[in-house]
Amino acid sequence: MEGKKTYSNASQPVNPMPVAGDKNCFEFYLEATSQYGEYDAFQHLGYRGKRSEFLEDVNSLAYYFQNVLKIGRGDCFTVFTPTNVESITAFYALNKIGAIVNFVHPLLPTEALKESMEESDSKGVMIMDLLAKTHVKTLNESGVPVIICRNSDYASKIKKPVTRLGEGTVTALYPKLKNRTEYETIVNRYRGKSVEGIKNNGLDTAVYLNGGGTTGKSKTIKLSSKAINENVHCLGYIDHIIDPGEEGEIIILPFFHAFGLVVAMHMTMCNAARIIPMMQFNAKRVVRLYKENRISGIIGIPNMFKKLYHTKGFDGPQLSNTRMMFVGGDDCSTAFINKFNDMLEKNGTTARLRQGYGLTEVGSVCCANTNWVYKEGSVGKPLEGVEMQIWDDEGNELPDGQVGEICISGPTIMQGYLVKGGKPDEGLYYKDGKAWVRSGDLGYKDDDGFFYFSGRKKRIIIISGYNVYPVDIENLMDTLPFIRESCAVEGYSSEGKPLVKLYVRLFSPASDKQKEDYKKIITKTCEQNLSKFSVPHEIIFRQDLPHTPLEKIDFMKLSEEQKTG
């Protein structure tokens, strides 16, 4: 079985990406794709748009931002939409004129939107029409211009256009929404217009992204164009499009997350693939897209790949077109990766599901396995130019094999957290003349230079002085065929002592007797493979487990139940 190979050191493919230099993201995109000429750059509901059309829309928006809204270098504009084509054109248009894009989760409550716009001093906001209703008051009170984008902005160009679902009722809201302009109106009105743009401003802040914060508290992270481009350049060798525009890549990650913005979107755009954004992850729709298109690559988090693996029709000959599958954003067990790779091998593709590691503070991915350099169970080796170390609490580097905090330095790291009145480089740590990010994650490095993820530092369960890592328990559960997903959290005995509590979701309904049998199997499996402190004292079966908007299991919500239950 291919997945059981533990190490490969074959020659690395040629990297087609330009060097980052001082270019902004728009300049980097132009340089990376100019060699390919005209091709289908994006797809929405069956409509394919050419690179020239995409650039026309970018230029129209840039003209509108600069000459109508008077947005200039260093100003900020909020993008409050799902993963769609309009978000991509807005990103490149604002980047071209030197403005900062504040990406905000489109399902956050209106108070969170208001807080984010005030914190970033946003000069305007783009919002999806179907999501605008609950934010009318906030947007009107802000007084800033509002760009409305709709599902039909590009779908209306299809010969047999799709129904504009829900747009009639939304249009009725427009009179109540002040300072609004439709995206479609802007790109049509200013088509053919252009602006010179800002050149070689790669060190300027390009985006504000909201992250979990390495200390556990949500923070706004500043990333420069250079950090983003360096990340894409470093990852450029992972896959090289052979047939620009005909090979597509499905974008199922949101742009308010660095993994989605930098790797899934910017790298795909610069690689001249036809980008196919999905506003909401749907496994059945991914299967349809695979069958209707030549999909060369897909990037996601573990739970997305698990859902695809168990979705009827995904396991099929259409996978033979895929060369790259990359998983990150959370730990993925070796057991699942091996099963998934068996399926890929059976369908005749050279692609293998490879795991990496990263966080928004380091511009997304900083460490990765590839098809030519990988080790089973690891998250790979650091990217070129990126330095990774394992530190103790005092900032001392630990020897190989010892668990400590994963720390990262290099050209892809953030400029700092956005803190009004704070230092510009808030959140960075300096050692030996270098800026470092302390990830808040635990892991270790082996003597071959491969890194391993052990879990969140804040998520450790300490029992009788012993560190229990929930991720070890959850990964072990992936070896049991009756478990769909699981989550281990800290529970408490009647005396208030910490213990392991395991939540389990089964593949199919089970009787009480079956559940008791499953509990015995789970306990025995843990006893045979983990320390006695890691054996769950309580196992709870649930029909569903809570998930975050990124499809990760929401362990924080389950943990909170222990405190309030």
N, C-alpha and C positions, 0 to 999 in steps of 0.2 A: 504494500500500500504506500503510495507516494508520500502521504502526509506523515508517515513515520520516519522518513529520513530526517536526520537531526542537523545536518550541516551541509552547506554547499558553497563553493567558492568559485563558480564559473565566471567567465569574463563578463564584465558589465557592458550593457549596450551604450552606444554613443548618445550623449545628451543633446537633444535638438534645441533646447531652450537657450535664449540669449542670456548673457550675464546681467545681473541686476543693475550694476553701476549706480548712477544717480537718477535713473528714469523713474517717473511715476508709473502707476499701474496701467494707465491708458497708453503711454508711450511703449511700455513693455509689451502690451497686447499687440499694438501695431507692428512692432519689430518682429515679434514671434510669428505673426500670421501673414505678413506681407508676401512672403515667399510662395504662398499657396494660391494667390489670386482670388478668383471668385469661387465660392462654395456655399453650401447651406450651413449657416452658422447657428440657427436655432429652430426649434419646433414647438408649436403650441396647438394642441387639439387637431393635429393633422396638417396644420399650416406650416410650411417651411420658409424661413426667411433667409435671404442671401446675406453674405458679409457686407455687401454694399448697402443694403437696406438697414442692417443693424447700425452701421456707421452713420448713415443719414439720420436715423432716429437719435443716436447719441449726440450728433452735432446740433440737431434741432433743440434737444433738451438743454444742451450746454448754452446755446444762444439765449434760450428763454431764461435760464437761471442767471446768466450774467447780465443780459441787457434789459430784461423785464423785471426780474426779482431783485436785481442789483446784488447778487451773491458773488463774493470774490474770494480771493485766497485767504484761507484760515477761517472763513465762515463755516457754519455747520447747518446741515439739512437732515431732517429725520426721515428715514424710510421705515414705514410701519405696515409692511405687506407680507403675505406669504411668499414662498419661493416661486417667482414668476419672471417672465422676460422683462417686464417693466422695471423690476428691481435692478436687473443687470444693466440696462441702459442708463438708469439713474446713477448707478455707481460709477460707471465710466465717464458719464457726462460731468458729474461733480468733480471727479478726480482730475479730469482734463483741465478744469479751471482752477484747480488748487483748493477746492472746498473739502470739508470733512463730512463723511457720511456717518450718521448715527443710526445704526441698525437696531431696531427694537422689536421684540417678540410681538407679533400682531394679535395675539390672544390675551395679552396682559390687560388688566382692568384700566379704566380711564385715568385713575389717579396715578398709576405707574407711568402711563404715557405722559401725563402732565409733568410729573417729577423728572422724567428723563429729558424732556424738551427744555425744561428750565435749567437743569444741571448742565446740559450741553449748549445752552443759549442758541437753540435752533431757530433758523430764519424761515422755516417752512416745514411742511410734512407731506409725504405721499402716503395715501391710504387706499385700501381696497374698498370698493363701493359697498360690498355685502357686509363689511365689518364697521362701516362708518356710523351706523345708527346710534350706538351707545357712546360715541365720542363727540357728538355735535356740540354740546355745551362746552366741553373742554377746548375744542378747536376754535370755537367762536370767541371764547374768553381769551385765548392766546393771541388772537389778532393776526396770526401768521397766515401766509398763503397756503392753500391746500390743493394738492394735485390728486384727483380721483382717477384710479385705474380700474378697469373692468375686465371681466373674463373674456369679453368679446373684442377687446382692443385688437387682437391679432386674429382671433377665430373668425371675425366678420369678413376676412379676406378670402376665406375658403369659398369655392364655387357654390357649395351647398352649406351655407353658414349654420352653425349650431344655434339652438334657441338661446336667447339671452336670459338665462334662468334668473329669475328674481330681480332683474334690472328695472322692470317697470315700477315695482314698489319702492325700490331704492331711489329712483329718479324723483319720486314724490318728496323725498327728503331734501333735495337740492336747494329749494328756496330757503330752507332753514339753515343751510350751511353757507356761511359767509366766505368771501375770498376764495371761492373754489374755481378750479379750471380742470377740464377733463384731459387726461394724458393724450387721448386720441386727437383732441383738438390741437394740443401743443405741437405734436410731431407733424401734423398736417399743415398747420398754419405757418410754421417756420421751416418747412422742408426746403432744403437748398441753402439755408442760412448756416453760417459757421463762425467760430471764434478762433483766435490764434491759440489760446490756451497757455498754460504755464509749462515751461520746459525744465527738465532736470531738477525737479524739486522732490526727489525721492526721500529725503530726510524729513519732509513735512509729515504731520499726522494725516493719515488717509481715512481712518475709520475709528469710531468708538464702538466697542463691542462689550456687551454685558457678560461677565463671567462669574463663576462661583466664588472667585477670590481664593488665593492660596491659603488664606486664614479661615475660610469657611463662610465669610460674609460676602454677599454680592457686591461687585465693584465694576466700574466702567474702565475698560482697558483701552489704552491708546496704542494703535499700531501704525507705523509709517508705511508708505508705499515700498520703501526699500526692504523692510522686514517681510512684507508679503511677497515681493518679487524674489527675494533670496530663497524663500521657502519653495516657491514654484520652480525656480532654477534647480535647486537641490533635488527635487522630486521628478524633474523632467525626464530622467532616464527610465522611470518605472514603466511607462508605456509611450509609444510613439505611433501616432495615427498614420496608417498606410494610405487610406483613401479619404482625404478631407471632405467633410460634409456628408458623405455616405455612411460613415461610421458614427454612430451616436453614443452618447453617454447620458444615462438617466441621473438627474440631480434630485436626490431625495432628502438632502440635508438642508436646513434653513441657513440663510445668510447672516442671521444674528449670531451664529456660532462660527468660530474661526475655521473649523474643519469643513463646514459647508461653503463659506465664502472663499477661502484661500485655495483649498485642495479640490473640492468638488466643482466649484464654479470657475475661479480665475485660472487654475491649471488646465481645466477642460477647454475653456475659451482660447487660451494661448496655445493649446495643442491642436487647434483647428478641427476639433471634433464637433459634431452637431449636438448642441446642448439641448436636453429635453427636461425642463424643470417640472417638478411635481409640487403643487401647492400643499398637498397633504399626502403622507405616505399611505399607499394602499397596495398591498401585496398582489391582489388579483390584477390591478391595473399594470403593475410592473411586469407581470407575466404576459399580459396582452402586448405591451410595448416591446418586450423581447421577441415575441412572435411576429410582430409587424415591422420590426426594424433590425438593422445590423448593430447590435449593442456591443461595443468593444470594451467597455469598462463600467464599473459601478462601485461607488464608495458609500459606506454606511456604518452604522453602529451595530454591535452584536445582535440586539433584539430584532433589528430589521432583517438581518440575514437568517435568523432563526425562523421568522415568520415566512420568509421566502422559501426556505428549505421545506417547510411543511405545507406550502400552498400547492394545490393540484395544478399541474401543467408546467411548473417551473423546471422540474427535472425533465429535460428534453433536449433534442438535437439543436435547438436554437442557441444553446449555451456554447456551441462550438465556435461562434463568432467572437467570444469574449477572450481577451488576453490579460485583463487586469481586474482583480477584485481585492479591495483593500478595506480592512475593518479597523476601526479605532473608536475613540470617544469613551470606551469602557473596556474592561477586561473580557476576553473571549477565551473560553476553555479550550485546551488542546483536544479534548474528546470531541467537541462539536466541530472544530476546525478539521479534524481528521475525517469525520463523517461527511462534511460538506465537500472536502477535496476528493473523496471517493466518488461522489456524485459528479463532480466536474470531470474527473479522469474518465469516468464511464461514458460521458458525452463527447469525448474526443477533443476537449479544449486544453491548451497549454496553460490556461489561467489556473491559479491556485489562490485560495483565500489567504491573504497574508495580513498579519497583525502589526500595528505600529503603536506609537505612544506620542502624546503631545498634549498641549493645553493652549488656551487662547493667549495666555501671557507670553508664550514663545512662538506666536504666529502660526499656531496649529501643530503640524507634525514636526518632531525633532528627532525621532528614532523610528526605524522601520525594518521589517523583514522584506526581502524581495524574493523573486524566483531564483536568484543566483547566490544570494547570501542570506541565509536564515538558519534559525535554530528552533526546534520544537519547544514550545512553552515560553519562549522569550518574546519580547517586543522588538527585538532586532538590535541593530547598531546605530549610533548617532549618524545623522546626515553629515555630508561633507561640510566642514567649517563649523560644525556645532560641537561643543564640548559638554559632556555630561559627567557628573560625579555623584557619589553617594556620601552625604554628610551626616555627622551626628548633630545633636542640638546646639553645639557650640560652633558649628561651621567647619569642623575638621573632617578631612576626607577619610572615609573608612576603607579598610582593606577589602579585596575581592571576596565575595561570598557573604559579607556581613550586611544585614538589613539596616537601612537608614533612609534619610530623605533624599529623593531624586532632585538634583539641582542642575540647572542648564545655563549655559552662556553661549553667545554667538551672535551673528548678524540678524537672526530672525526674531530676537526677543523684543518685548514691548518697550515703549518709551517710558512707561510708568502708568499708574492709575490716575484717572481724572479726579482730582480732589481740589475743590475751590479753596484757595488760600494755602494749599499744601505745596510740597516740592514738586517740580516738574517730573522728577524721576521717582516719585513715590512708589514704594513696593519693590524697588531693585536693591540688591545687596552687593557690596563691593568687596572683592577679595583678590589679592595679587594684581591689582590694577585693572581688573575686569568686572563688568556688571553681570550679576547672576540673578536668576529667578529661582526662588525656593518654592518647589511645586506644591508642598503639602501632601505629596504622595510618597509612599514607602516602596522601596525596591532594593535590588542589589545587582551587582555586576559580576559576571564570571570571568575566569582567566582568559577567555577568548575575546573578551570585550563586548559580549552580548548582555543586554539589560533585561531585568525581570521585574514585573509589577507585582507588588504585594498588597496593595490597597491604599485607601485614603488614611492619612495619618490620624485624622479626627474620627475614623471609623473603627479603629482598633478596639477590641473588647479585651480588657485586662482582667484575667481570672487567676487569683492566687499568685499575682506577680508575673503570670505568663501571658505573652501577647498572642491573642487569637485573631487571625485574619479572615473575616467573613468571605472574601473572594475565594480562598482555598476551599471552603465548604461548598460554595455555590458551583465552582468549577467541577468539584467531585460529583455533585448532583447531576451534571450533564452526562455522566457515564451511565445513569440509570434510565432505562428506556421508557418508564412510565411517567417521568417528570418532564413537563413542558418548560417550566421556569421556577426559580426559587430565589429566596432572599433571606440571608441570615442577619439577625439584628441582636442587639444586647437586650436581654430580658432580666428579670429579677426574681429571686426566690421570695418566699413569704417572710424571710428574715432580712430581705433587702440586699442579698448578695448577688453579684452579676452572674449571668449564665447565658448560654446561647439559645436563642429562640429561632426556629426555622419555619418560614412560610413557604408553602409548596402549592403550585398549580399543576394539576395532572392533565394528561392528554385527553382522558375520557372520564366520565363519571364513574365513581366506585362506591361499592357498598361499604358499610361500616366494617365488616370483616376484612374486605380487601384493604381498606385504609390501615387497619391494625397490622396486617401483613406487610404493607408498604413501610410502615413505621419501623418494623423490625429490620427490614432490609436496609433502610436508611441508616439506622443506628449501627448495624453491623458493618456497613460499608465505611462509615466514619471511624469506627473503632479500629478497623484494619488498616486505614490509610492516614489517619490524623492523630494528633495528641489527644489524650483523654479530655483535656480542657475544651477541645473543639467539637466534641460530640454534643449534638443538640439535646437539651433537657426537655424541650417542648417542641412538638411538630404540629403545625396548624395547616390544614388543607383549606384552600380557598378556590372558589370558582374563577376569580380574577385577582390579579395583583395590581396595585396602583402604578401608573407610569408617569414620567415627566413628559413635557412636550417633545422631547427628543427621543422618546420611546425607551428610555432607560427605566428600569424598575426604581420606583421612588422609595428608596430605603429610609429617607428622612421621614416620610409620612408614616411608614411602619414603625420606625423608632419612636416617633412621637406618641403612638398609641400605647407604648409601654409606660410612658410618663403620665398619660391622662386616663388610661384604661383601668 
